[in-house]
Amino acid sequence: MRSTPIRVALLGCGTVGGEVARLLTEQAGELAARAGAPVELAGIAVRRPDKHPELPPELLTRNAAELVAADDVDVVVELIGGIEPTRTWLLDALRAGKSVVTANKALLSENSAELSEAADASGADLYFEAAVAGAIPLLRPLRESLAGDRITRVMGIVNGTTNYILSAMDSTGAGYAEALDEASRLGYAEADPTADVDGYDAASKAAILASLAFHTRVTAADVHREGIAGVTASDITAAKMLNRTVKLLAICERVTSDDGSESVSARVHPVMIPRAHQLAGVSGAFNAVYVEADAAGELMFYGQGAGGAPTASAVLGDLVAVARNRVLGGLGPRESAHAALPVRPMGQTPTRYHVSLDVADRPGVLAQVAQAFAANGVSIAAVRQRDRLSTASLVIVTHLAPDAALESTVDEIAKMDVVHEVVSVMRVEGEDQ
């Protein structure tokens, strides 16, 4: 074992950073054995040192930039989040040849190309397993284990807050607002849950997953995003009637056009999936990601998607890998963007819709509605009708069609005199059982 230690600058000491600092101290001997050298904290950048009496005061500093620039720092572990000034600090570290371990999904989904290029130029490592799905080993399999395979689809639950809310709505019949209040009370939702419930968090993760899976640079701006605030108890009930459940999914696909050309689709939105699907049983705040590849077939990754200790586990795994590379003189995996596939707009992406309508209860209504689907080139897979006094409930599930065609169809139907209300519209995934 090398006696010279690997010195670590830790930026941020919140829920995850505190666990990283604790484990670096408590498991120092084992970490050194795995890394091939002692791994030591050179300093911890925090906003308010007085809030961390459990840490040695000599390690604490308010000056993150100075800590990053210190000559005795080998690795920077960033757990602050946000774009700036974090981006500047990490670029400075990488350009100076210091390896970086980060859990910053927002930064990676916007600036991974710039960070990767800086790492390549200096021969430093950039690791970010903790940026998606917490403790679940997911990014490393995509980057390394499946590097020789052709991945066709990555679909999963990557936000625990929204999964808890939708699971509660499904199991208790609660409305969205009630389920969100419960999630907040139990600590599953932030005081401001916007990033979670509006899909921003999941969209950042989808960008990272699509980039790795399809060897193409995908940013958060490329990801179609819809949140769960519009999901109603009626939507959940409608899904149950079809033996389905509602999940907020990140869906990244390799799409082949009729002419054989390929593109990438990346989207986040609520989806009705069959209860027999592997993702349907993922409840509470857990995460799960389903991967399809040509040779490997179908793979499922499941576990704790957030939390201090689970996320710290992923951070320390990266840190050991980086430290081992520095000891042995090797490099970790680099960015792979050689495919450079175009990102397909949502309107051109093939999807399926579940449409629930309140319509007039008289002859010819179904034919008129069906004609609107046909006129837009959308094929109907199933229809269910139920009479209620002077109105009827009409539920239509479509076959695959471009999302824009489906959206246009719904807009056209909503203007019909025979349609009293478009009760709900939701995309569906998976084959009906």
C-alpha positions in Angstrom: 0.0 0.0 0.0 1.2 3.5 -0.8 1.9 5.5 2.3 1.2 8.9 0.8 -2.4 9.7 1.4 -5.0 10.7 -1.2 -6.2 14.1 0.0 -9.9 15.0 -0.4 -11.6 18.4 -0.5 -15.3 18.0 0.5 -17.6 20.7 -0.7 -20.8 20.7 1.3 -21.6 18.9 4.5 -25.4 18.5 4.5 -27.3 15.3 4.7 -25.0 13.5 2.2 -21.8 15.3 2.9 -22.1 14.7 6.6 -22.4 10.9 6.0 -19.4 11.0 3.6 -17.3 12.8 6.3 -18.4 10.3 9.0 -17.7 7.2 6.8 -14.3 8.5 5.7 -13.3 8.7 9.4 -15.0 5.5 10.7 -14.0 3.3 7.8 -10.6 4.8 7.1 -8.8 1.5 7.4 -11.0 -0.4 5.0 -11.1 2.4 2.5 -7.4 2.6 2.5 -7.1 -1.1 1.9 -9.5 -0.9 -1.1 -8.0 2.3 -2.5 -4.4 1.2 -2.1 -3.5 4.4 0.0 -5.0 6.3 2.9 -7.9 8.6 2.0 -7.9 11.7 4.1 -10.0 14.8 4.3 -7.9 17.9 3.5 -10.8 20.2 4.3 -14.6 20.7 4.3 -16.2 23.8 2.7 -19.4 24.8 4.5 -21.4 28.0 4.7 -21.6 28.1 8.5 -18.8 26.3 10.3 -20.5 26.8 13.7 -23.3 24.5 12.6 -20.9 21.5 12.5 -19.6 21.0 16.1 -19.1 17.3 15.4 -16.3 18.1 12.9 -12.7 19.1 13.7 -12.7 22.9 13.4 -9.3 22.9 11.6 -11.0 21.1 8.6 -13.8 23.6 8.2 -13.6 26.6 5.8 -16.0 29.0 4.2 -13.7 29.5 1.2 -14.5 26.7 -1.2 -12.4 28.2 -4.0 -9.4 28.3 -1.8 -9.8 24.8 -0.7 -10.2 23.5 -4.3 -7.0 25.3 -5.2 -4.9 24.0 -2.3 -1.8 22.2 -3.5 -2.3 19.2 -1.3 -5.8 18.4 -2.6 -5.9 15.4 -5.0 -9.7 14.9 -5.3 -12.7 17.2 -5.0 -16.0 15.7 -3.8 -18.8 18.1 -4.5 -22.2 17.8 -2.7 -23.4 21.4 -2.8 -25.5 21.3 -5.9 -26.6 24.1 -8.2 -24.8 25.5 -11.2 -22.7 28.4 -10.1 -20.3 28.8 -8.5 -20.1 25.0 -8.4 -19.4 24.8 -12.1 -16.4 27.1 -11.8 -14.9 25.3 -8.8 -15.1 21.9 -10.5 -13.7 23.2 -13.8 -10.8 24.7 -11.8 -10.2 21.4 -10.1 -10.3 19.4 -13.3 -8.0 21.8 -15.2 -5.5 21.5 -12.3 -5.5 17.7 -12.8 -7.6 17.1 -9.7 -10.2 14.4 -10.0 -13.9 15.2 -9.2 -16.6 13.1 -7.6 -20.0 14.8 -7.8 -23.7 14.1 -7.2 -24.8 17.3 -9.0 -27.4 16.1 -11.5 -28.4 19.6 -12.5 -24.9 20.6 -13.3 -24.1 17.4 -15.2 -27.3 17.6 -17.2 -26.3 21.0 -18.5 -22.5 21.1 -18.5 -21.3 17.5 -18.7 -19.6 18.1 -22.0 -17.6 21.0 -20.6 -16.6 19.1 -17.5 -15.7 15.9 -19.5 -13.5 18.0 -21.9 -11.7 19.5 -18.9 -11.1 16.1 -17.4 -9.8 14.7 -20.7 -7.4 17.7 -21.2 -5.7 17.3 -17.8 -6.0 13.5 -17.4 -8.3 13.8 -14.4 -11.2 11.6 -13.5 -14.9 12.6 -13.4 -17.2 10.3 -11.5 -20.9 10.9 -10.8 -22.6 7.6 -9.8 -24.6 9.4 -7.0 -26.2 11.8 -9.4 -28.9 9.3 -10.4 -30.8 6.9 -8.2 -28.8 7.3 -5.0 -27.2 4.0 -3.8 -28.4 2.0 -6.9 -25.3 1.0 -9.0 -26.7 2.2 -12.3 -24.4 4.6 -14.1 -21.3 2.4 -13.9 -23.1 -0.5 -15.5 -24.2 1.8 -18.3 -20.7 3.2 -18.7 -18.8 0.0 -18.3 -20.7 -3.3 -17.9 -22.9 -2.6 -21.0 -20.3 -0.7 -23.0 -20.1 -3.6 -25.4 -23.9 -3.9 -25.9 -26.4 -1.8 -27.8 -28.9 -0.3 -25.3 -32.3 0.4 -26.8 -34.3 1.7 -23.9 -33.9 3.0 -20.3 -37.1 3.6 -18.4 -37.5 4.1 -14.7 -38.7 5.7 -11.6 -35.9 8.1 -10.6 -37.6 10.5 -8.1 -38.7 9.1 -4.8 -40.9 12.1 -3.8 -43.2 11.7 -6.8 -43.3 7.9 -6.5 -44.3 8.2 -2.9 -47.1 10.6 -3.8 -48.4 8.5 -6.7 -48.1 5.3 -4.6 -50.2 6.9 -1.8 -52.8 8.1 -4.3 -53.1 4.5 -5.7 -53.2 2.7 -2.4 -55.5 5.1 -0.4 -57.5 6.9 -3.0 -56.2 10.3 -1.8 -56.0 13.3 -4.1 -52.8 14.9 -5.2 -52.8 17.7 -2.7 -53.5 15.4 0.2 -50.8 12.9 -0.8 -48.3 15.8 -1.2 -49.1 17.1 2.3 -48.5 13.6 3.7 -45.2 13.3 1.8 -44.1 16.7 3.3 -45.1 15.6 6.8 -43.0 12.5 6.5 -40.0 14.3 5.1 -40.2 12.8 1.6 -41.0 16.2 0.0 -39.0 19.4 0.3 -40.5 22.6 1.7 -40.5 23.7 -2.0 -41.3 20.5 -3.9 -41.2 22.1 -7.3 -38.1 20.4 -8.6 -39.6 17.0 -7.8 -43.3 17.3 -8.6 -42.8 19.4 -11.8 -40.3 16.8 -13.1 -37.2 19.0 -13.2 -35.2 16.5 -11.0 -36.2 13.5 -13.1 -35.5 15.4 -16.4 -31.9 16.1 -15.3 -31.5 12.4 -14.5 -33.0 11.4 -17.8 -30.5 13.6 -19.6 -27.6 11.8 -17.9 -29.1 8.4 -18.5 -29.7 9.1 -22.2 -26.2 10.5 -22.7 -24.6 7.3 -21.2 -26.9 4.8 -22.8 -26.8 6.1 -26.3 -23.3 7.7 -26.5 -24.9 11.0 -27.3 -24.8 14.4 -25.6 -28.3 15.0 -24.2 -29.0 18.0 -21.9 -31.9 18.7 -19.6 -33.3 21.2 -22.2 -33.6 18.2 -24.7 -35.9 16.3 -22.3 -39.6 16.7 -22.6 -40.9 17.3 -19.1 -44.3 17.0 -17.4 -44.9 16.8 -13.7 -47.6 15.1 -11.6 -49.6 18.1 -10.3 -52.3 17.4 -12.9 -52.7 13.8 -11.9 -56.2 13.3 -10.3 -57.8 10.6 -8.2 -60.0 10.0 -11.3 -56.8 9.3 -13.3 -55.8 6.7 -10.7 -59.2 5.1 -10.8 -59.2 5.0 -14.6 -55.8 3.3 -14.5 -57.2 0.7 -12.0 -60.1 -0.1 -14.3 -57.5 -1.0 -17.0 -55.5 -3.0 -14.4 -52.8 -0.3 -14.6 -51.1 2.1 -12.2 -49.7 5.6 -12.7 -46.0 6.4 -12.4 -43.8 9.3 -13.2 -41.3 7.8 -15.6 -38.1 8.9 -17.2 -38.1 7.2 -20.6 -35.0 7.3 -22.8 -35.3 5.4 -26.2 -33.3 4.8 -29.3 -35.9 5.4 -32.1 -35.4 4.0 -35.6 -37.2 5.8 -38.4 -38.7 4.2 -41.5 -35.6 5.1 -43.5 -33.4 3.4 -41.0 -31.9 6.5 -39.4 -31.7 6.6 -35.6 -32.4 9.3 -33.0 -32.8 9.6 -29.3 -36.0 10.4 -27.4 -35.8 11.5 -23.8 -39.0 12.4 -21.8 -40.4 12.6 -18.3 -44.2 12.4 -17.7 -46.9 10.5 -15.9 -47.6 7.1 -17.5 -50.2 4.4 -17.0 -48.3 1.0 -16.9 -49.7 -2.5 -16.5 -49.7 -3.8 -12.9 -47.8 -6.8 -14.2 -44.9 -4.6 -15.3 -41.7 -4.7 -13.1 -41.9 -1.0 -12.3 -45.5 -1.1 -11.2 -44.7 -2.7 -7.9 -42.0 -0.1 -7.0 -43.7 1.8 -4.2 -42.9 4.5 -1.7 -39.7 6.5 -2.1 -37.8 3.7 -3.8 -36.3 4.1 -7.3 -36.0 1.5 -10.1 -34.7 1.6 -13.6 -35.5 -0.9 -16.3 -32.9 -1.3 -19.1 -33.3 -3.1 -22.4 -30.3 -4.1 -24.5 -29.8 -6.2 -27.6 -27.5 -8.9 -26.0 -28.2 -8.5 -22.3 -31.9 -8.4 -22.7 -34.0 -6.9 -19.9 -32.3 -5.7 -16.7 -33.7 -4.1 -13.6 -31.9 -1.9 -11.0 -33.8 -1.3 -7.8 -33.1 0.3 -4.4 -32.9 3.4 -2.2 -32.9 6.3 -4.6 -32.1 9.1 -2.1 -31.1 9.7 1.5 -27.8 10.5 3.3 -26.3 7.1 3.8 -27.5 5.5 0.5 -26.2 8.4 -1.5 -23.0 8.5 0.5 -22.4 4.9 -0.4 -22.4 5.8 -4.1 -20.1 8.8 -3.5 -17.6 6.6 -1.5 -17.7 4.0 -4.3 -16.6 6.6 -6.7 -14.0 8.0 -4.4 -12.4 4.6 -3.9 -12.3 4.2 -7.7 -10.7 7.6 -8.2 -8.2 7.0 -5.5 -7.2 3.6 -6.9 -6.7 5.2 -10.3 -4.4 7.8 -8.8 -2.4 5.1 -6.9 -2.0 2.9 -9.9 -1.7 5.6 -12.6 -4.8 4.7 -14.5 -7.9 6.6 -15.7 -11.5 5.9 -15.2 -14.1 5.7 -18.1 -14.2 8.8 -20.3 -17.2 10.5 -21.9 -18.5 8.5 -24.9 -20.5 10.7 -27.3 -19.3 9.1 -30.5 -22.8 8.2 -31.8 -23.9 11.9 -31.7 -27.5 10.9 -32.5 -30.0 13.7 -33.0 -32.6 14.2 -30.2 -36.1 13.6 -31.5 -38.7 16.3 -30.6 -41.6 15.1 -28.4 -44.1 15.7 -31.2 -42.3 13.1 -33.4 -41.9 10.5 -30.6 -44.2 7.5 -30.9 -46.5 7.2 -27.8 -49.9 5.8 -26.8 -52.7 7.7 -25.2 -55.5 6.9 -22.7 -58.3 9.4 -23.3 -61.4 9.6 -21.0 -64.4 11.6 -22.3 -67.8 12.6 -21.1 -70.0 12.6 -24.3 -73.6 13.0 -25.2 -75.5 9.7 -24.9 -76.9 9.4 -28.4 -76.3 7.3 -31.6 -73.3 8.2 -33.7 -71.1 9.8 -31.1 -68.5 7.0 -31.0 -68.3 7.0 -34.8 -67.8 10.8 -34.8 -65.0 10.5 -32.2 -63.4 7.6 -34.0 -63.4 9.6 -37.2 -61.3 12.3 -35.6 -58.7 9.7 -34.6 -58.7 8.2 -38.1 -58.3 11.6 -39.7 -55.2 12.2 -37.7 -53.7 8.8 -38.5 -54.2 7.4 -35.0 -55.4 3.8 -34.6 -57.6 2.9 -31.7 -56.6 -0.2 -29.7 -59.5 -0.4 -27.2 -62.8 1.4 -26.4 -64.9 1.3 -23.3 -68.3 3.0 -23.0 -70.6 3.4 -20.0 -74.0 5.2 -20.0 -74.9 7.7 -17.3 -78.2 9.5 -17.5 -78.0 12.0 -20.4 -74.2 11.5 -20.8 -71.9 8.6 -21.4 -68.3 7.9 -20.3 -66.1 7.0 -23.2 -62.5 5.6 -22.7 -60.2 5.2 -25.6 -56.7 3.6 -25.7 -54.7 4.1 -28.8 -52.0 2.3 -30.7 -48.6 3.9 -31.1 -48.6 7.2 -33.0 -46.5 10.4 -33.2 -47.3 12.4 -30.0 -48.2 15.5 -32.0 -50.9 13.5 -33.9 -52.3 12.3 -30.6 -52.3 15.8 -29.1 -54.0 17.2 -32.2 -56.7 14.5 -32.1 -57.5 15.4 -28.5 -57.6 19.1 -29.3 -60.0 18.4 -32.1 -62.3 16.1 -30.0 -62.4 18.7 -27.2 -64.1 21.1 -29.7 -66.9 18.7 -30.7 -70.5 19.5 -29.6 -71.0 15.9 -28.6 -68.1 16.0 -26.2 -69.0 17.6 -22.9 -65.6 17.3 -21.3 -62.2 15.7 -21.9 -61.9 14.2 -18.4 -58.3 13.1 -18.6 -55.5 12.4 -21.0 -52.5 10.3 -20.1 -49.8 8.3 -22.0 -49.6 4.6 -21.6 -46.6 2.2 -21.7 -46.4 -1.5 -21.8 -48.6 -4.2 -23.4 -52.0 -4.8 -22.0 -52.3 -8.2 -20.3 
